[in-house]
Amino acid sequence: MAITRKDFLKLGLVAGGAGLAPSFGASASPPGGRGNATTGNLLRSVVRLPKPFRVSLPVPAVLEPVRSDADADHYEITQKVGKAEILPGLQTEVWGYEGSFPGPTIESRSGRATIVRQINELPVPVSTHLHGGRTPASSDGFPTDLILPRHRSSEEHSPHAHHGNPDNKAGWSFHRGSKDYFYPLEQRAATLWYHDHRMDFTGPQVYRGLAGFHIIRDDEEDELPLPKEKKDVPLMLCDRAFGEGGSFLYPSLYPSLQGKGGVKEHYMEGVLGDAILVNGVPWPFMEVSNTRYRFRILNASNARRYRLALEPEAPDGLPFVQVGSDGGLLGSPIPHRTIPIAPAERIDVVIDFSRYPVGTKVTLKNRLGLGTTSRVMRFHVVRKEKEESTVPRRLSDMSAFQALGESNARFTRKFRFTQAAHNGHEVWAINNKVFDPSRINVRPKLGSTEIWEFATDVHHPVHLHLAHFKVLSRNGRRPLPKDAGWKDTVDVLPGQVVRVISRFDGYRGKYVFHCHNLEHEDMMMMANFRVV
């Protein structure tokens, strides 16, 4: 086995003989039932948090290609240490794409290749995953396919430094200083995101800022009369806690992120911060006109779930109209009163502010939060404008989605995401096995269709690389409204069995699927599949 958990257990990441009983942080989940809770524990800031709704919402800059040719658009992104004034008057060190948090947005066209050269000027290895991308395995951001820092030797970052066995380096690869990621983007318009995916350290490295939007556009979406340009707004939601001087506070056992990973035992269920950030700033406000806006909502939190609601509610109807999901546009819009969203999920919604008089302040609330985590941001309806958009009844051709049914499936496979005993201790695992980068758990054939069943003990947002899927059922019943459309991440609630169906086309090679609670992922709740 290339990666063992022996060192992991020696470090005390799991209490001797103690299980991983679910523990819900103080501000994580209000009363209302375990199924609505957030799995994790609250990490409290040690500095005073600012009053909400004092800072205007920033929108991440769109990155320009360094060159374009007949075949592709070429980008360069340097991952480096930067400074940001996240809390007023304090400077927070971020590890960011181009030194910013969030990173710059990449906008691509469906069917036109994008090549991104990722340059690593951080003090640790990195691996970049395009989440939601249908990507060749060599560019998918496998957790042991690492870009080493420019100025450090490969010996400093051998598998031994990642709980590995130095006598077995199977499954590991290293790139000196940079790597070119090739994204064919043979897929529909969608809201994707890119983030770090380093073995054992995804949680702290994303927490420090390594996340950004990658938006794919196509002709079908362009022709729709949905809100566009400045009324098409990406919203990256995440929670953080802050230490002395405004630093990001995270309970790593080794804060340098050198050597072995892991968090303090109390936070094994997940790290929940007490400050809600949107596009990198706490509780911002946004001035809007009394017209429709499209919001591309991404939950980039390590572990926190949200149930989004507007206050006051729209006086004449449901406030959110969902037009897209992880994999792009829905076939037709779906109205919602509240929107549940788990880590790594994306939901595109339209909000019609004409339902509110000019001068109204509308708060985006989190019904799963208490205190500081119950508020997300605020909209100020400040002016009248002519409405130039609408939400049509038909959004996209979903014939391929609708045709995908159980009769198409070649196999049904079952995966249980739970605690498991390992060397006398309890760890996070899939089918009682911890992650081994050299072990192939499943071998779907290229072009085949399979049903995968996910069962859980506590909340686990399950993410498949490469494959988009259709949610068939939850505990034998219909999927939730939020499950509509093509998905790459599904929120499996405690005690549930969720069945999804996917066609494994596109590329051969080795990929992973895992829980996207990043503390669970880092503690080995991940497995490999190889498309053959």
C-alpha positions as CSV (number, residue, x, y, z in Angstrom):
1,M,0.0,0.0,0.0
2,A,1.6,3.3,-1.1
3,I,-0.1,5.4,1.6
4,T,-0.5,4.0,5.0
5,R,-2.4,5.3,8.0
6,K,0.1,4.1,10.6
7,D,1.8,7.4,10.9
8,F,-1.5,9.1,10.8
9,L,-2.7,7.2,13.8
10,K,0.6,7.6,15.7
11,L,0.2,11.4,15.4
12,G,-3.0,11.2,17.5
13,L,-5.3,12.3,14.7
14,V,-7.7,9.6,16.0
15,A,-8.2,9.3,19.7
16,G,-7.2,5.8,20.9
17,G,-10.3,3.7,21.0
18,A,-12.5,6.7,20.4
19,G,-14.9,6.8,17.5
20,L,-15.8,9.6,15.2
21,A,-19.3,10.2,16.6
22,P,-20.9,13.1,14.8
23,S,-20.6,16.3,16.7
24,F,-22.4,19.5,15.7
25,G,-20.8,22.8,16.4
26,A,-22.4,25.5,18.4
27,S,-23.3,27.7,15.5
28,A,-23.4,24.9,13.0
29,S,-27.0,23.8,13.2
30,P,-30.1,25.3,14.7
31,P,-32.9,23.0,16.0
32,G,-34.8,21.3,13.4
33,G,-33.6,17.8,13.0
34,R,-30.4,16.0,12.3
35,G,-31.0,15.9,8.5
36,N,-30.8,19.7,8.4
37,A,-27.6,19.9,10.4
38,T,-24.0,20.5,9.4
39,T,-21.4,17.9,10.3
40,G,-18.4,19.6,11.9
41,N,-17.3,21.7,14.9
42,L,-17.1,25.4,15.3
43,L,-13.7,27.2,15.3
44,R,-14.1,30.6,16.9
45,S,-12.1,33.6,15.9
46,V,-9.9,35.2,18.5
47,V,-10.2,38.7,17.0
48,R,-13.3,40.9,16.9
49,L,-15.3,40.3,13.8
50,P,-16.7,43.3,11.9
51,K,-20.3,44.4,11.8
52,P,-22.1,42.9,8.7
53,F,-23.1,44.7,5.5
54,R,-20.4,47.4,5.7
55,V,-18.2,46.3,2.7
56,S,-19.4,46.3,-1.0
57,L,-19.3,42.9,-2.7
58,P,-16.2,42.4,-4.9
59,V,-16.4,40.4,-8.0
60,P,-13.2,38.4,-8.9
61,A,-11.4,39.7,-12.0
62,V,-11.6,37.8,-15.2
63,L,-8.2,36.5,-16.3
64,E,-7.0,37.3,-19.8
65,P,-5.1,34.6,-21.7
66,V,-1.4,35.2,-22.3
67,R,-2.0,34.1,-25.9
68,S,-4.6,32.4,-28.1
69,D,-4.1,30.3,-31.2
70,A,-6.3,28.3,-33.5
71,D,-6.5,25.4,-31.1
72,A,-6.7,26.8,-27.6
73,D,-6.5,29.8,-25.2
74,H,-3.4,29.7,-23.0
75,Y,-3.3,31.0,-19.4
76,E,-0.7,31.3,-16.7
77,I,-1.5,31.4,-13.0
78,T,1.1,31.7,-10.3
79,Q,0.2,30.3,-6.9
80,K,1.9,32.5,-4.3
81,V,1.6,34.1,-0.9
82,G,-0.4,37.4,-0.9
83,K,-2.0,39.8,1.5
84,A,-5.6,40.8,1.7
85,E,-7.6,43.2,4.0
86,I,-10.4,40.8,4.8
87,L,-11.1,42.2,8.2
88,P,-11.0,46.0,8.4
89,G,-7.5,47.3,9.3
90,L,-5.9,43.8,9.4
91,Q,-3.8,42.1,6.8
92,T,-4.5,38.4,6.2
93,E,-1.9,36.2,4.6
94,V,-3.5,34.2,1.8
95,W,-2.2,31.4,-0.4
96,G,-3.8,32.4,-3.7
97,Y,-3.9,31.9,-7.4
98,E,-2.1,35.1,-8.5
99,G,-1.9,35.8,-4.7
100,S,-5.6,36.7,-4.5
101,F,-8.6,35.1,-2.7
102,P,-10.7,34.1,-4.5
103,G,-8.4,33.5,-7.5
104,P,-9.2,35.1,-10.9
105,T,-12.1,33.8,-12.9
106,I,-11.4,32.0,-16.1
107,E,-14.1,32.2,-18.8
108,S,-14.0,29.6,-21.6
109,R,-16.1,28.6,-24.6
110,S,-17.6,25.1,-24.8
111,G,-15.6,23.0,-27.3
112,R,-12.6,25.3,-27.3
113,A,-9.6,24.0,-25.3
114,T,-8.1,25.9,-22.4
115,I,-4.6,25.3,-21.3
116,V,-3.6,26.6,-17.9
117,R,0.0,26.7,-16.7
118,Q,0.0,26.5,-13.0
119,I,3.3,27.9,-11.5
120,N,4.0,27.0,-7.8
121,E,5.7,29.7,-5.8
122,L,4.2,28.5,-2.5
123,P,6.4,26.7,0.1
124,V,4.5,23.4,-0.3
125,P,3.4,21.1,-3.2
126,V,0.1,21.7,-4.9
127,S,-2.2,19.9,-7.3
128,T,-5.0,21.8,-9.1
129,H,-8.4,20.2,-9.9
130,L,-11.0,21.7,-12.2
131,H,-14.1,20.7,-10.3
132,G,-16.8,19.7,-12.7
133,G,-14.5,19.5,-15.7
134,R,-14.6,16.6,-18.1
135,T,-10.8,16.4,-18.2
136,P,-8.2,13.8,-19.3
137,A,-6.8,12.0,-16.3
138,S,-3.3,13.6,-16.7
139,S,-4.8,17.0,-16.1
140,D,-7.5,16.2,-13.5
141,G,-5.5,17.1,-10.5
142,F,-4.9,13.7,-9.0
143,P,-4.0,14.2,-5.3
144,T,-0.5,12.6,-5.7
145,D,0.3,14.3,-9.0
146,L,2.1,17.2,-7.4
147,I,3.7,20.5,-8.6
148,L,6.7,21.0,-6.3
149,P,7.7,24.5,-5.2
150,R,10.2,26.1,-7.6
151,H,13.0,26.3,-5.1
152,R,12.7,23.1,-3.1
153,S,14.1,19.6,-3.8
154,S,11.9,16.7,-4.6
155,E,13.3,14.8,-1.6
156,E,11.7,17.4,0.7
157,H,8.3,16.3,-0.7
158,S,8.7,12.6,-1.1
159,P,5.7,10.3,-0.3
160,H,7.3,9.8,3.1
161,A,6.3,13.3,3.9
162,H,2.7,12.4,3.1
163,H,2.2,9.4,5.3
164,G,3.6,7.3,2.6
165,N,5.9,4.3,2.5
166,P,9.2,5.5,1.0
167,D,9.8,1.9,-0.4
168,N,6.6,2.1,-2.4
169,K,6.2,5.3,-4.6
170,A,3.5,3.9,-6.8
171,G,0.9,6.4,-7.7
172,W,3.1,9.5,-7.1
173,S,4.4,12.0,-9.7
174,F,6.2,15.3,-9.4
175,H,6.6,18.3,-11.6
176,R,9.3,20.9,-11.0
177,G,7.8,24.3,-10.4
178,S,5.0,24.2,-12.9
179,K,2.6,22.1,-14.9
180,D,0.3,22.7,-17.9
181,Y,-3.2,21.5,-17.4
182,F,-5.1,20.7,-20.6
183,Y,-8.9,21.2,-20.5
184,P,-10.7,20.2,-23.8
185,L,-14.0,21.5,-22.4
186,E,-16.1,19.3,-24.5
187,Q,-19.1,20.0,-22.2
188,R,-22.0,22.3,-21.7
189,A,-21.9,25.8,-20.4
190,A,-21.6,25.6,-16.6
191,T,-20.3,27.2,-13.4
192,L,-17.1,25.2,-12.5
193,W,-14.4,26.0,-10.0
194,Y,-10.8,25.2,-9.6
195,H,-9.1,24.4,-6.3
196,D,-6.2,22.7,-4.7
197,H,-6.3,18.9,-4.4
198,R,-3.0,18.0,-2.7
199,M,-2.9,14.7,-0.9
200,D,-3.7,15.1,2.9
201,F,-3.7,18.9,2.7
202,T,-6.7,19.9,0.5
203,G,-8.6,21.3,3.5
204,P,-6.0,23.7,4.8
205,Q,-4.7,24.8,1.4
206,V,-8.2,25.6,0.1
207,Y,-8.9,27.3,3.5
208,R,-5.9,29.6,2.9
209,G,-7.3,30.7,-0.4
210,L,-6.6,28.3,-3.2
211,A,-10.0,28.4,-5.0
212,G,-11.4,30.3,-8.0
213,F,-14.3,30.2,-10.6
214,H,-14.0,28.7,-14.1
215,I,-17.1,29.6,-16.1
216,I,-17.9,27.8,-19.4
217,R,-20.2,29.6,-21.9
218,D,-21.9,28.3,-25.0
219,D,-24.2,29.5,-27.8
220,E,-27.3,27.8,-26.3
221,E,-26.9,29.8,-23.0
222,D,-25.9,33.0,-24.8
223,E,-29.2,33.0,-26.8
224,L,-31.3,32.9,-23.6
225,P,-32.7,36.2,-22.3
226,L,-31.3,35.5,-18.8
227,P,-29.6,38.3,-16.9
228,K,-26.2,39.0,-18.4
229,E,-22.9,41.0,-17.9
230,K,-23.0,42.9,-14.6
231,K,-26.2,41.2,-13.7
232,D,-24.6,37.7,-14.0
233,V,-22.7,37.5,-10.7
234,P,-20.6,34.7,-9.2
235,L,-20.9,34.3,-5.4
236,M,-18.3,32.1,-3.7
237,L,-19.6,31.3,-0.2
238,C,-17.2,30.1,2.5
239,D,-16.7,30.3,6.2
240,R,-13.4,31.1,8.0
241,A,-12.1,31.8,11.5
242,F,-9.5,34.4,12.2
243,G,-6.5,34.4,14.5
244,E,-4.3,37.2,15.9
245,G,-3.6,39.9,13.4
246,G,-6.2,38.7,11.1
247,S,-4.6,35.4,10.1
248,F,-6.7,32.5,8.9
249,L,-7.2,30.2,11.9
250,Y,-7.2,26.5,11.1
251,P,-6.5,23.6,13.5
252,S,-3.7,21.9,11.6
253,L,-1.5,19.7,13.6
254,Y,1.4,21.1,11.6
255,P,0.6,24.7,10.5
256,S,3.5,24.9,8.1
257,L,1.7,22.2,6.0
258,Q,5.1,20.4,5.7
259,G,5.4,16.8,6.5
260,K,2.2,15.1,7.7
261,G,-1.3,16.4,7.5
262,G,-4.3,16.3,9.8
263,V,-6.3,18.5,12.2
264,K,-6.7,18.4,15.9
265,E,-9.0,15.7,17.0
266,H,-12.0,18.0,17.9
267,Y,-12.3,19.0,14.3
268,M,-12.2,15.7,12.6
269,E,-15.9,16.0,11.6
270,G,-15.1,19.2,9.8
271,V,-13.9,22.7,10.4
272,L,-16.7,25.4,10.6
273,G,-15.6,29.1,10.8
274,D,-17.7,31.8,12.6
275,A,-17.3,34.4,9.7
276,I,-19.2,34.0,6.4
277,L,-17.3,35.3,3.4
278,V,-18.7,36.0,0.0
279,N,-16.1,36.5,-2.7
280,G,-13.5,36.8,0.0
281,V,-15.1,39.5,2.2
282,P,-17.2,39.1,5.3
283,W,-21.0,39.7,5.0
284,P,-20.9,42.2,2.1
285,F,-23.7,44.2,0.6
286,M,-24.5,44.7,-3.1
287,E,-26.4,47.5,-4.6
288,V,-29.0,46.3,-7.2
289,S,-31.7,47.8,-9.4
290,N,-35.3,46.6,-9.3
291,T,-34.6,44.0,-12.0
292,R,-33.6,40.4,-12.3
293,Y,-30.1,39.2,-11.4
294,R,-28.5,35.8,-12.0
295,F,-26.3,34.5,-9.2
296,R,-23.9,31.6,-9.7
297,I,-23.7,30.4,-6.1
298,L,-20.8,28.1,-5.1
299,N,-20.4,26.6,-1.7
300,A,-16.6,26.6,-1.3
301,S,-16.7,25.9,2.4
302,N,-14.6,23.0,3.8
303,A,-17.6,21.5,5.7
304,R,-20.4,24.0,6.2
305,R,-23.8,23.6,4.6
306,Y,-26.2,26.4,4.0
307,R,-29.9,26.8,3.6
308,L,-30.3,30.1,1.8
309,A,-33.4,32.3,2.3
310,L,-34.3,35.9,1.6
311,E,-35.6,38.2,4.4
312,P,-38.0,39.8,3.9
313,E,-39.5,37.2,1.6
314,A,-40.8,38.3,-1.8
315,P,-44.4,39.4,-1.3
316,D,-45.7,37.6,-4.4
317,G,-44.1,34.3,-4.9
318,L,-41.0,32.1,-4.3
319,P,-37.9,34.2,-4.2
320,F,-35.4,32.0,-6.0
321,V,-35.7,30.6,-9.5
322,Q,-33.1,28.0,-10.2
323,V,-31.8,27.9,-13.7
324,G,-28.7,25.8,-13.4
325,S,-26.9,23.1,-11.4
326,D,-23.4,21.7,-11.2
327,G,-23.4,20.6,-14.8
328,G,-25.1,23.6,-16.3
329,L,-28.6,24.7,-17.3
330,L,-31.7,22.9,-16.2
331,G,-34.3,21.9,-18.8
332,S,-36.7,24.3,-17.2
333,P,-36.6,26.7,-14.2
334,I,-37.5,25.5,-10.7
335,P,-38.8,28.0,-8.1
336,H,-37.6,27.6,-4.5
337,R,-38.4,29.2,-1.1
338,T,-35.1,28.2,0.3
339,I,-31.9,26.7,-1.2
340,P,-29.9,24.0,0.5
341,I,-26.3,23.8,-0.7
342,A,-23.6,21.5,0.4
343,P,-19.8,21.9,0.0
344,A,-18.7,22.0,-3.7
345,E,-22.2,22.2,-5.1
346,R,-23.2,25.1,-7.4
347,I,-26.7,26.4,-7.9
348,D,-27.5,29.1,-10.5
349,V,-30.5,31.2,-9.4
350,V,-32.3,34.3,-10.6
351,I,-33.7,36.8,-8.1
352,D,-36.3,39.3,-9.3
353,F,-35.8,42.5,-7.2
354,S,-38.8,44.2,-8.8
355,R,-40.8,42.5,-6.1
356,Y,-39.3,44.9,-3.6
357,P,-39.8,48.7,-3.4
358,V,-36.7,50.8,-4.1
359,G,-35.1,51.4,-0.8
360,T,-35.6,47.9,0.5
361,K,-32.7,46.0,2.1
362,V,-32.9,42.3,1.5
363,T,-30.8,39.9,3.5
364,L,-29.5,36.6,2.2
365,K,-29.9,34.4,5.3
366,N,-28.5,31.0,6.3
367,R,-31.2,29.0,8.0
368,L,-28.7,26.4,9.1
369,G,-26.6,29.0,11.0
370,L,-26.9,30.7,14.4
371,G,-25.5,34.1,15.4
372,T,-22.8,35.3,13.0
373,T,-23.3,32.4,10.7
374,S,-27.0,33.0,10.2
375,R,-26.3,35.9,7.7
376,V,-24.6,35.7,4.4
377,M,-24.9,39.1,2.6
378,R,-27.4,41.9,1.9
379,F,-28.9,43.4,-1.3
380,H,-29.8,47.1,-1.4
381,V,-32.5,47.9,-4.0
382,V,-31.3,51.4,-4.8
383,R,-32.7,52.3,-8.2
384,K,-35.2,51.7,-10.9
385,E,-34.2,50.3,-14.3
386,K,-35.9,48.9,-17.4
387,E,-36.1,45.2,-17.3
388,E,-34.2,43.6,-20.2
389,S,-34.2,39.9,-19.1
390,T,-36.6,37.2,-18.5
391,V,-36.6,33.5,-17.4
392,P,-38.0,31.4,-20.3
393,R,-40.0,28.3,-19.6
394,R,-37.5,26.2,-21.6
395,L,-33.8,26.6,-20.8
396,S,-31.9,23.8,-22.4
397,D,-32.2,20.6,-24.4
398,M,-32.0,17.8,-21.8
399,S,-32.9,14.9,-24.1
400,A,-29.7,13.0,-23.2
401,F,-30.4,13.5,-19.5
402,Q,-34.0,12.4,-19.8
403,A,-33.0,9.3,-21.9
404,L,-30.6,8.1,-19.1
405,G,-32.5,5.5,-17.2
406,E,-32.0,2.4,-15.1
407,S,-32.4,0.1,-18.1
408,N,-29.2,1.6,-19.5
409,A,-27.1,0.6,-16.6
410,R,-24.5,-2.2,-17.0
411,F,-23.7,-2.5,-13.3
412,T,-25.0,-1.3,-9.9
413,R,-22.2,-0.6,-7.4
414,K,-22.6,0.2,-3.7
415,F,-20.4,2.5,-1.6
416,R,-20.7,3.2,2.1
417,F,-19.2,6.4,3.4
418,T,-18.7,5.8,7.1
419,Q,-16.4,5.5,10.0
420,A,-14.3,2.3,9.8
421,A,-11.9,0.5,12.1
422,H,-8.3,0.6,11.0
423,N,-5.4,-0.7,13.1
424,G,-7.7,-0.6,16.1
425,H,-8.9,3.0,15.6
426,E,-11.8,4.7,13.9
427,V,-11.1,6.6,10.6
428,W,-13.1,7.9,7.6
429,A,-13.4,5.4,4.8
430,I,-15.3,4.1,1.8
431,N,-16.5,0.5,2.1
432,N,-14.2,0.2,5.1
433,K,-11.1,1.0,3.1
434,V,-8.9,4.1,3.5
435,F,-7.5,5.8,0.4
436,D,-4.6,4.2,-1.3
437,P,-3.4,6.1,-4.5
438,S,-2.2,2.9,-6.1
439,R,-5.3,0.8,-5.5
440,I,-8.1,0.8,-8.1
441,N,-11.5,0.2,-6.5
442,V,-13.7,0.2,-9.6
443,R,-13.1,-0.2,-13.3
444,P,-16.0,1.1,-15.4
445,K,-15.6,0.6,-19.2
446,L,-15.4,3.6,-21.4
447,G,-18.9,4.4,-22.7
448,S,-20.6,2.2,-20.2
449,T,-23.5,3.3,-17.9
450,E,-23.6,2.4,-14.3
451,I,-25.7,3.1,-11.2
452,W,-23.7,3.9,-8.0
453,E,-25.4,3.8,-4.6
454,F,-24.0,6.0,-1.8
455,A,-24.9,5.3,1.8
456,T,-23.7,7.4,4.8
457,D,-23.5,7.6,8.5
458,V,-23.3,11.5,8.8
459,H,-23.5,14.1,6.1
460,H,-21.2,13.4,3.2
461,P,-21.2,15.5,0.0
462,V,-20.0,12.9,-2.5
463,H,-18.1,14.1,-5.6
464,L,-17.2,12.2,-8.7
465,H,-14.3,13.4,-10.9
466,L,-14.9,13.2,-14.7
467,A,-18.4,11.8,-14.6
468,H,-21.6,13.9,-14.4
469,F,-24.5,12.0,-13.1
470,K,-28.3,12.1,-12.7
471,V,-29.8,11.6,-9.2
472,L,-32.3,8.7,-9.4
473,S,-33.6,8.5,-5.8
474,R,-33.1,9.1,-2.1
475,N,-34.0,6.2,0.1
476,G,-36.2,4.8,-2.7
477,R,-38.1,8.1,-3.1
478,R,-37.9,10.9,-5.6
479,P,-34.8,13.1,-5.5
480,L,-35.0,16.5,-3.9
481,P,-35.8,19.6,-6.1
482,K,-32.1,20.7,-5.6
483,D,-31.0,17.4,-7.2
484,A,-32.3,18.5,-10.6
485,G,-30.1,18.5,-13.6
486,W,-26.6,17.2,-14.3
487,K,-24.6,16.9,-11.0
488,D,-21.1,16.1,-10.0
489,T,-21.6,16.4,-6.3
490,V,-24.6,15.1,-4.3
491,D,-25.3,15.8,-0.6
492,V,-26.0,12.5,1.1
493,L,-27.8,13.0,4.4
494,P,-27.3,10.9,7.5
495,G,-28.7,7.4,7.1
496,Q,-29.6,7.9,3.4
497,V,-29.0,5.8,0.3
498,V,-28.7,8.0,-2.8
499,R,-28.7,6.3,-6.2
500,V,-27.1,8.1,-9.2
501,I,-26.6,7.0,-12.8
502,S,-23.7,8.1,-15.0
503,R,-22.3,7.3,-18.4
504,F,-18.5,7.0,-18.2
505,D,-17.5,8.5,-21.5
506,G,-14.8,11.0,-22.5
507,Y,-11.5,9.6,-21.4
508,R,-9.7,6.6,-20.1
509,G,-7.5,6.8,-17.0
510,K,-7.5,6.9,-13.2
511,Y,-9.8,9.3,-11.3
512,V,-11.0,9.7,-7.7
513,F,-14.3,10.0,-6.0
514,H,-14.6,11.2,-2.4
515,C,-16.4,13.1,0.3
516,H,-16.1,16.9,-0.3
517,N,-16.1,17.6,3.4
518,L,-12.4,18.5,3.1
519,E,-11.5,17.2,6.5
520,H,-13.1,13.9,5.7
521,E,-11.3,13.8,2.3
522,D,-7.9,14.6,3.9
523,M,-8.5,11.8,6.4
524,M,-8.8,9.3,3.5
525,M,-12.5,9.2,2.6
526,M,-11.5,8.8,-1.1
527,A,-11.2,6.0,-3.6
528,N,-10.0,5.5,-7.2
529,F,-11.8,4.4,-10.3
530,R,-10.1,3.7,-13.6
531,V,-12.0,4.1,-16.9
532,V,-10.8,1.2,-19.1
